[in-house]
Amino acid sequence: KTFNFYILNRDQTHLPSFYIVDVPGFGYAEASDKMREQWKTLLNTYLNKRDTLKVVFHLIDSRHGPVGEDNMLMKAVSQNKERVKYVVILTKADADNARVRKGKARSSLMNRTHTALGKAGWNTE
């Protein structure tokens, strides 16, 4: 329920050090509406003001596809796309093997993700 900062390569003089920032999973975190709004405000501020931010890795549960909070993040990051790279990672793709084998779930998920990215302002061509 907090933003967690992890520094990598801190003790490696031959490698650049950098942070990975893990933010709450809005869609599945147990939190009040007020807390969710505070997270959204903090996240938007971070995305807009953090000049050292280079890339956003957005993890989306492939069993559900993009939910409302995912769409909000896609749009927020798209407003900074000139300076921030954006990578969508679909997680738990192996969780429902029967549907995945049929290919229908994968195709539907990719279409929903593609549509959500387009609506958020990303060029998906």
Backbone as JSON, one array per atom type, in Angstrom:
{
  "sequence": "KTFNFYILNRDQTHLPSFYIVDVPGFGYAEASDKMREQWKTLLNTYLNKRDTLKVVFHLIDSRHGPVGEDNMLMKAVSQNKERVKYVVILTKADADNARVRKGKARSSLMNRTHTALGKAGWNTE",
  "N": [[0.82, -1.2, 0.0], [2.13, 1.09, -0.35], [4.52, 3.22, -2.03], [7.3, 1.6, -3.12], [10.77, 1.77, -3.12], [13.53, 0.49, -4.77], [16.96, 0.17, -4.96], [19.27, -0.57, -7.48], [22.38, -2.03, -8.36], [23.93, -0.48, -6.66], [26.35, -0.94, -5.31], [28.01, -1.57, -7.34], [30.54, -0.44, -9.02], [31.21, -0.37, -11.7], [28.86, -0.4, -13.06], [25.89, 1.44, -13.9], [23.89, 2.84, -11.32], [20.44, 2.48, -10.42], [16.94, 3.05, -9.76], [14.18, 0.93, -9.06], [10.8, 1.4, -8.9], [8.14, 0.3, -7.15], [4.77, 0.42, -7.37], [1.51, 0.57, -5.8], [-0.8, -2.04, -6.68], [-3.43, -0.94, -8.07], [-5.88, -2.08, -8.92], [-6.29, -4.37, -7.39], [-5.56, -4.0, -4.79], [-6.45, -3.82, -1.39], [-8.07, -1.15, -0.37], [-9.33, 2.02, 0.7], [-11.6, 4.23, -1.07], [-10.72, 6.83, -0.8], [-7.98, 6.46, -0.23], [-7.17, 5.28, -2.64], [-7.56, 7.42, -4.4], [-5.64, 9.16, -3.38], [-3.33, 7.7, -4.02], [-3.5, 7.78, -6.83], [-3.2, 10.53, -7.29], [-0.61, 10.93, -6.24], [0.84, 9.21, -7.94], [0.36, 10.39, -10.48], [1.6, 12.86, -10.05], [4.22, 11.97, -9.65], [4.78, 10.8, -12.19], [4.6, 13.06, -13.83], [6.41, 14.93, -12.78], [8.86, 13.78, -12.14], [11.84, 13.99, -13.33], [13.94, 12.23, -13.79], [12.8, 9.83, -14.41], [12.72, 7.12, -16.55], [11.59, 4.81, -17.76], [8.49, 3.06, -17.74], [7.31, 0.12, -16.49], [4.56, -1.68, -16.91], [2.62, -3.88, -15.3], [0.16, -6.15, -16.11], [-2.49, -8.2, -15.22], [-3.03, -11.0, -17.0], [-5.24, -12.63, -16.89], [-7.4, -11.07, -16.55], [-7.11, -8.83, -18.13], [-6.74, -5.34, -19.16], [-7.91, -3.23, -16.6], [-9.96, -0.61, -15.13], [-8.11, 1.02, -13.63], [-5.74, 0.36, -14.89], [-6.17, 1.45, -17.41], [-6.23, 4.14, -16.68], [-3.56, 4.5, -15.89], [-2.23, 3.98, -18.32], [-3.09, 6.18, -19.83], [-2.07, 8.3, -18.28], [0.7, 7.87, -18.46], [1.0, 8.15, -21.19], [0.81, 10.86, -21.53], [3.3, 11.71, -21.03], [4.95, 10.63, -22.92], [6.98, 11.55, -24.57], [9.28, 11.64, -23.12], [9.37, 9.39, -21.52], [9.69, 5.93, -21.65], [7.49, 3.18, -22.3], [6.37, 0.08, -21.24], [4.34, -2.67, -21.57], [3.58, -5.45, -19.63], [2.25, -8.55, -19.67], [1.07, -10.51, -17.19], [0.88, -13.76, -15.57], [0.1, -15.41, -17.65], [0.19, -18.09, -17.98], [-1.63, -19.14, -16.27], [-4.18, -20.08, -16.89], [-4.27, -22.59, -18.55], [-5.85, -24.2, -20.33], [-7.59, -22.45, -21.7], [-5.68, -20.75, -22.81], [-4.3, -22.47, -24.51], [-6.19, -22.88, -26.49], [-6.12, -20.47, -27.73], [-8.02, -18.5, -27.97], [-8.39, -16.92, -25.68], [-5.93, -15.6, -25.54], [-5.92, -14.1, -27.94], [-8.18, -12.47, -27.55], [-7.38, -11.09, -25.24], [-5.11, -9.71, -26.2], [-6.34, -8.08, -28.12], [-8.04, -6.52, -26.47], [-6.12, -5.23, -24.89], [-4.66, -3.85, -26.84], [-6.69, -2.15, -27.82], [-7.23, -0.65, -25.48], [-4.76, 0.66, -25.14], [-4.71, 2.24, -27.46], [-6.94, 3.94, -26.98], [-5.9, 5.34, -24.86], [-4.1, 6.99, -25.99], [-1.81, 6.01, -27.21], [0.18, 5.17, -29.99], [-0.51, 2.41, -31.69], [0.13, 1.09, -33.97]],
  "CA": [[0.0, 0.0, 0.0], [3.04, 2.23, -0.42], [5.47, 3.2, -3.14], [8.53, 0.98, -2.63], [11.93, 2.1, -3.94], [14.62, -0.48, -4.7], [18.12, 0.6, -5.73], [20.03, -1.66, -8.08], [23.78, -1.75, -8.71], [24.5, 0.55, -5.78], [27.73, -1.27, -4.97], [28.72, -1.97, -8.56], [31.12, 0.8, -9.56], [31.31, -0.45, -13.16], [27.51, -0.36, -13.61], [25.11, 2.57, -13.38], [22.85, 2.49, -10.35], [19.12, 3.01, -10.75], [15.86, 2.62, -8.88], [12.91, 0.38, -9.51], [9.77, 1.86, -7.98], [6.97, -0.57, -7.18], [3.61, 1.16, -6.88], [0.4, -0.33, -5.46], [-1.66, -2.54, -7.73], [-4.71, -0.29, -7.79], [-7.04, -2.92, -9.18], [-6.49, -5.48, -6.47], [-5.17, -3.65, -3.42], [-7.56, -3.5, -0.5], [-7.88, 0.23, 0.08], [-10.53, 2.86, 0.6], [-11.64, 5.11, -2.24], [-9.87, 7.98, -0.49], [-6.6, 6.03, -0.39], [-6.94, 5.1, -4.08], [-7.43, 8.76, -4.98], [-4.33, 9.67, -2.97], [-2.34, 7.0, -4.84], [-3.58, 8.31, -8.19], [-2.6, 11.86, -7.26], [0.83, 10.76, -6.07], [1.38, 8.61, -9.15], [0.36, 11.41, -11.53], [2.66, 13.82, -9.72], [5.49, 11.29, -9.91], [4.96, 10.67, -13.64], [4.74, 14.38, -14.46], [7.47, 15.77, -12.21], [10.12, 13.05, -11.92], [12.63, 14.13, -14.56], [14.84, 11.1, -13.98], [12.03, 8.65, -14.8], [13.09, 6.73, -17.91], [10.72, 3.78, -18.33], [7.44, 2.51, -16.89], [6.92, -1.26, -16.77], [3.18, -1.8, -16.42], [2.24, -5.29, -15.21], [-1.28, -6.35, -16.2], [-2.9, -9.59, -15.03], [-3.61, -11.44, -18.27], [-6.51, -13.32, -16.68], [-8.46, -10.06, -16.53], [-6.86, -7.77, -19.09], [-6.69, -4.01, -18.56], [-9.07, -2.75, -15.85], [-10.04, 0.85, -15.09], [-6.88, 1.64, -13.15], [-4.73, 0.17, -15.94], [-6.45, 2.46, -18.43], [-5.8, 5.42, -16.13], [-2.1, 4.56, -15.95], [-1.86, 4.1, -19.73], [-3.31, 7.56, -20.24], [-1.14, 9.17, -17.56], [2.04, 7.71, -19.02], [0.99, 8.67, -22.56], [0.99, 12.31, -21.48], [4.74, 11.93, -20.86], [5.61, 9.67, -23.8], [8.15, 12.12, -25.23], [10.46, 11.45, -22.27], [9.3, 8.15, -20.75], [9.34, 4.73, -22.4], [6.38, 2.47, -21.67], [6.37, -1.34, -21.58], [3.26, -3.45, -20.96], [3.93, -6.84, -19.38], [1.07, -9.33, -19.31], [1.49, -11.53, -16.23], [0.03, -14.92, -15.28], [-0.42, -15.94, -18.91], [0.14, -19.54, -17.89], [-2.54, -19.52, -15.19], [-5.37, -20.77, -17.41], [-3.68, -23.29, -19.68], [-6.83, -24.71, -21.29], [-8.02, -21.34, -22.56], [-4.53, -20.24, -23.55], [-4.02, -23.42, -25.6], [-7.16, -22.66, -27.57], [-5.75, -19.24, -28.41], [-9.08, -17.49, -27.92], [-8.12, -15.99, -24.58], [-4.78, -14.77, -25.91], [-6.35, -13.16, -28.97], [-9.08, -11.51, -26.91], [-6.57, -10.25, -24.35], [-4.3, -8.81, -27.02], [-7.24, -7.09, -28.71], [-8.47, -5.59, -25.41], [-4.96, -4.43, -24.51], [-4.41, -2.98, -27.99], [-7.75, -1.13, -27.81], [-7.01, 0.23, -24.32], [-3.6, 1.5, -25.43], [-5.14, 3.24, -28.44], [-7.8, 4.93, -26.32], [-5.08, 6.13, -23.94], [-3.27, 7.91, -26.74], [-0.6, 5.38, -27.71], [0.14, 4.71, -31.37], [-0.34, 0.96, -31.6], [0.36, 0.54, -35.32]],
  "C": [[0.86, 1.26, 0.0], [3.84, 2.14, -1.71], [6.78, 2.67, -2.56], [9.66, 1.24, -3.62], [13.03, 1.07, -3.69], [15.77, 0.03, -5.56], [18.87, -0.63, -6.23], [21.42, -1.16, -8.46], [24.43, -0.69, -7.84], [25.97, 0.3, -5.5], [28.56, -1.72, -6.17], [29.28, -0.73, -9.25], [31.2, 0.79, -11.08], [29.94, -0.44, -13.84], [26.76, 0.85, -13.08], [24.07, 2.08, -12.36], [21.54, 3.13, -10.79], [18.11, 2.44, -9.78], [14.77, 1.93, -9.68], [11.9, 0.81, -8.45], [8.54, 0.99, -8.19], [5.81, 0.19, -6.57], [2.47, 0.19, -6.62], [-0.35, -0.78, -6.7], [-3.07, -2.05, -7.46], [-5.89, -1.24, -7.91], [-7.32, -3.96, -8.11], [-6.07, -5.18, -5.04], [-6.43, -3.34, -2.61], [-7.29, -2.12, 0.09], [-9.18, 0.99, -0.09], [-10.46, 3.69, -0.67], [-10.74, 6.32, -2.03], [-8.4, 7.64, -0.7], [-6.26, 5.86, -1.86], [-6.76, 6.45, -4.77], [-6.08, 9.38, -4.61], [-3.22, 9.01, -3.79], [-2.32, 7.57, -6.26], [-2.93, 9.68, -8.27], [-1.09, 11.76, -7.16], [1.47, 10.19, -7.33], [1.43, 9.63, -10.29], [1.44, 12.45, -11.29], [4.02, 13.21, -10.04], [5.77, 11.2, -11.41], [5.25, 12.02, -14.3], [5.97, 15.15, -14.0], [8.82, 15.08, -12.09], [10.94, 13.04, -13.21], [13.55, 12.95, -14.83], [14.12, 9.81, -14.37], [12.3, 8.34, -16.27], [12.12, 5.75, -18.56], [9.7, 3.34, -17.28], [7.15, 1.09, -17.38], [5.57, -1.47, -16.1], [2.78, -3.27, -16.46], [0.72, -5.41, -15.16], [-1.57, -7.84, -16.09], [-3.63, -10.06, -16.29], [-4.92, -12.2, -18.11], [-7.68, -12.35, -16.75], [-8.31, -9.02, -17.63], [-6.86, -6.43, -18.4], [-8.0, -3.68, -17.85], [-8.99, -1.23, -15.78], [-8.76, 1.54, -14.67], [-5.75, 1.47, -14.16], [-4.91, 1.22, -17.03], [-6.02, 3.84, -17.97], [-4.29, 5.57, -16.22], [-1.62, 4.71, -17.39], [-1.98, 5.54, -20.2], [-2.32, 8.5, -19.57], [0.26, 9.07, -18.14], [2.09, 8.29, -20.43], [1.18, 10.18, -22.6], [2.46, 12.68, -21.31], [5.56, 11.08, -21.83], [6.82, 10.23, -24.55], [9.42, 11.84, -24.43], [10.48, 10.13, -21.51], [8.91, 7.0, -21.68], [8.3, 3.95, -21.59], [6.36, 1.03, -22.17], [5.23, -2.02, -20.82], [3.73, -4.89, -20.84], [2.67, -7.56, -18.91], [1.52, -10.5, -18.44], [0.47, -12.67, -16.16], [-0.6, -15.52, -16.54], [-0.54, -17.46, -18.87], [-0.88, -20.04, -16.88], [-3.76, -20.3, -15.67], [-4.97, -21.5, -18.7], [-4.68, -23.76, -20.73], [-7.27, -23.61, -22.25], [-6.87, -20.82, -23.4], [-4.21, -21.16, -24.73], [-4.97, -23.21, -26.78], [-6.85, -21.38, -28.33], [-6.79, -18.15, -28.33], [-8.8, -16.46, -26.84], [-6.99, -15.05, -24.94], [-5.18, -13.71, -26.93], [-7.24, -12.08, -28.38], [-8.31, -10.56, -26.02], [-5.75, -9.26, -25.14], [-5.16, -7.73, -27.65], [-7.68, -6.06, -27.67], [-7.32, -4.68, -24.99], [-4.63, -3.42, -25.6], [-5.42, -1.84, -28.02], [-7.54, -0.14, -26.67], [-5.83, 1.16, -24.56], [-3.96, 2.6, -26.43], [-6.0, 4.32, -27.83], [-7.01, 5.84, -25.39], [-4.12, 7.06, -24.67], [-1.97, 7.33, -27.27], [-0.81, 4.95, -29.15], [0.45, 3.22, -31.36], [-0.14, 0.31, -32.97], [1.77, 0.03, -35.45]]
}
